[in-house]
Amino acid sequence: MGSRIKEMVRVATARLGGEPSPRGGAGNSAFGRGESSRTARLGGGGASLRRQPQPQAPSVRTICCNDREANAPVGYKGNSVSTTKYNVLTFLPKGLFEQFRRVANLYFLMISILSTTPISPVHPVTNVVPLSLVLLVSLIKEAFEDWKRFQNDMSINNAHVDVLQGQKWETTPWKRLQVGDIVRTANLDGETNLKIRKALEKTWDYKNPEKAFEFKDLA
């Protein structure tokens, strides 16, 4: 019995240590195949990761300073700000869609539809009227909030800014500002903290509108 236990311990030690066991080393070879296949799978995964395309850098934009005619063919976006969710045509359909995305409103809509069938024990008014009131109040709230956003957008878009037009400064709404325009600013423009602004060295000589009108460059 003691010799048999020693034989079992020796076989187990040989398998764990990687030495060939006296019974043919079948367990050790299986272990080696498992390690090699696992290594191959890991290597294949790394190769697939290396083959993934790298993100491309954003394209370069060329802006002509103080030249609206040169920038017009490019079709840059305007300077108008819009944060509203609806307009006159989309308010009702989009507003109802947003309301029925809520599970509670959709559930009561299904109940209201079922109450119109002949098998319903209740009158449809008991379900339709409460749901209609909830939707009406929600739509009024959405309309009020969107109107406030519209007013805020208008106050920003209609704010005045001095833009160089020809050889003089002209006051124009903020929404009509275009890419490449030269605007007049100050160190203190409505804020409480003084900001230090330093222009490019090549523009230090352009101190008046007549001189600034001659400035043409690419950015």
C-alpha positions in Angstrom: 0.0 0.0 0.0 2.8 2.4 0.9 4.6 1.8 -2.4 1.4 2.4 -4.4 0.9 5.8 -2.6 4.5 6.8 -3.4 3.9 5.8 -7.0 0.8 8.1 -7.3 2.6 11.0 -5.6 5.5 10.6 -8.0 3.2 10.6 -11.1 1.3 13.7 -9.9 4.6 15.5 -9.2 5.9 14.6 -12.7 2.7 16.0 -14.3 2.8 19.3 -12.4 6.5 19.8 -12.9 6.4 19.2 -16.7 8.6 16.1 -16.5 7.5 13.1 -18.5 5.5 10.7 -16.4 6.3 7.0 -16.4 2.9 6.2 -17.9 3.6 7.8 -21.2 3.3 11.5 -20.4 -0.2 11.8 -22.0 -1.3 14.4 -19.5 1.8 16.5 -20.0 1.4 16.5 -23.8 -2.3 17.5 -23.5 -1.2 20.3 -21.2 1.4 21.5 -23.8 -1.2 21.5 -26.6 -3.6 23.6 -24.5 -0.9 26.2 -23.8 0.2 26.4 -27.5 -3.4 26.7 -28.7 -4.0 29.4 -26.1 -0.9 31.2 -27.2 -1.9 31.0 -30.8 -5.3 32.5 -30.1 -3.8 35.4 -28.1 -1.3 36.0 -30.9 -4.1 36.0 -33.5 -6.1 38.5 -31.5 -3.1 40.9 -31.3 -2.6 40.7 -35.0 -6.2 41.5 -35.7 -5.9 44.6 -33.4 -2.9 45.8 -35.3 -4.8 45.5 -38.6 -7.5 47.9 -37.5 -7.5 51.2 -39.5 -6.2 54.2 -37.7 -8.4 57.3 -37.3 -7.8 59.9 -40.0 -6.8 63.4 -39.0 -9.5 66.1 -39.7 -9.1 67.9 -43.0 -7.5 71.3 -43.1 -9.7 74.3 -43.6 -8.4 77.4 -45.4 -10.0 80.7 -44.4 -9.4 84.0 -46.3 -9.3 86.8 -43.7 -11.2 89.9 -44.6 -12.5 88.5 -47.9 -16.1 87.4 -48.0 -16.1 86.8 -51.7 -13.3 84.2 -51.5 -15.0 82.4 -48.6 -18.4 82.3 -50.3 -17.8 79.3 -52.6 -16.7 77.2 -49.6 -20.2 77.5 -48.0 -19.2 77.9 -44.3 -22.0 77.7 -41.8 -23.5 80.9 -40.5 -23.1 82.4 -37.1 -26.8 82.0 -36.0 -27.6 80.1 -32.9 -30.6 77.8 -32.5 -31.3 75.7 -29.4 -35.1 75.2 -29.9 -36.5 71.7 -30.2 -39.6 72.5 -32.3 -41.0 74.9 -34.9 -44.5 75.7 -36.0 -44.9 72.7 -38.2 -43.1 70.1 -36.1 -44.4 71.0 -32.6 -47.6 68.9 -32.6 -46.3 65.7 -34.2 -42.9 65.8 -32.5 -44.4 66.9 -29.2 -46.9 64.0 -29.2 -44.1 61.6 -30.2 -42.1 62.7 -27.2 -45.0 62.3 -24.8 -45.9 58.8 -26.0 -42.3 57.7 -25.6 -43.1 57.7 -21.9 -44.3 54.3 -20.7 -47.1 55.7 -18.5 -48.6 57.7 -21.3 -48.4 54.8 -23.8 -50.0 52.5 -21.2 -53.0 54.8 -20.7 -53.3 55.3 -24.4 -53.7 51.5 -24.9 -56.3 51.5 -22.0 -58.2 54.3 -23.7 -58.3 52.5 -27.0 -59.5 49.3 -25.3 -62.2 51.2 -23.5 -63.8 52.1 -26.8 -64.5 48.5 -27.7 -67.9 47.0 -26.9 -66.5 44.5 -24.4 -65.1 47.3 -22.2 -67.1 47.6 -18.9 -66.3 51.4 -18.5 -67.1 54.4 -20.6 -64.3 55.7 -22.8 -64.6 59.2 -21.3 -63.2 58.0 -18.0 -59.9 57.2 -19.6 -59.7 59.6 -22.6 -60.4 62.8 -20.6 -57.6 62.3 -18.0 -55.1 61.3 -20.6 -56.0 64.3 -22.8 -55.6 66.7 -19.8 -52.1 65.2 -19.0 -51.0 65.6 -22.6 -52.4 69.1 -22.9 -50.5 70.3 -19.8 -47.3 68.6 -20.9 -47.5 70.2 -24.4 -48.2 73.6 -22.9 -45.1 73.2 -20.7 -43.0 72.1 -23.7 -44.2 75.1 -25.7 -43.4 77.5 -22.9 -39.9 76.2 -22.4 -39.2 76.2 -26.2 -40.4 79.7 -26.4 -38.0 80.8 -23.7 -35.2 79.1 -25.6 -36.3 80.9 -28.8 -36.2 84.3 -27.0 -32.7 83.5 -25.7 -31.5 82.6 -29.2 -32.9 85.8 -30.6 -31.2 87.9 -27.9 -27.9 86.3 -28.8 -28.4 86.4 -32.6 -29.4 90.1 -32.6 -26.6 91.3 -30.4 -24.6 94.0 -32.1 -21.0 93.6 -33.2 -18.6 96.0 -35.0 -17.4 94.4 -38.3 -14.9 95.9 -40.7 -16.8 96.7 -44.0 -14.7 98.5 -46.5 -12.7 101.1 -44.6 -15.0 101.7 -41.7 -16.6 99.8 -38.8 -20.3 98.8 -39.3 -22.6 97.6 -36.6 -24.3 94.3 -37.6 -26.3 91.6 -35.8 -24.2 88.7 -34.5 -26.1 86.2 -36.7 -24.8 87.9 -39.9 -21.2 87.5 -38.9 -19.3 85.4 -41.4 -16.1 83.3 -41.4 -13.1 85.5 -41.9 -14.6 88.8 -40.8 -12.6 91.2 -38.7 -14.4 92.4 -35.6 -13.6 95.1 -33.0 -13.3 93.9 -29.5 -12.1 95.3 -26.2 -10.4 94.0 -23.0 -13.6 94.5 -21.1 -16.7 93.5 -23.2 -19.5 93.1 -20.7 -17.6 90.8 -18.3 -16.3 91.6 -14.9 -12.8 90.2 -15.4 -10.2 92.1 -17.5 -8.8 90.0 -20.3 -5.5 90.7 -21.9 -5.6 90.4 -25.7 -2.5 90.4 -27.8 -2.7 90.4 -31.6 -0.3 88.7 -34.0 2.9 90.6 -34.4 2.3 91.1 -38.2 -0.9 92.9 -37.4 0.4 95.5 -35.0 0.6 98.2 -37.6 -3.1 97.9 -38.5 -4.4 100.4 -35.9 -7.3 102.1 -37.8 -10.0 100.8 -40.2 -8.3 102.3 -43.3 -5.1 100.3 -42.5 -6.9 97.2 -41.4 -8.8 97.1 -44.7 -5.5 96.3 -46.4 -5.0 93.2 -44.4 -5.4 90.0 -46.5 -4.1 86.6 -45.4 -4.9 82.9 -45.2 -5.6 81.0 -42.0 
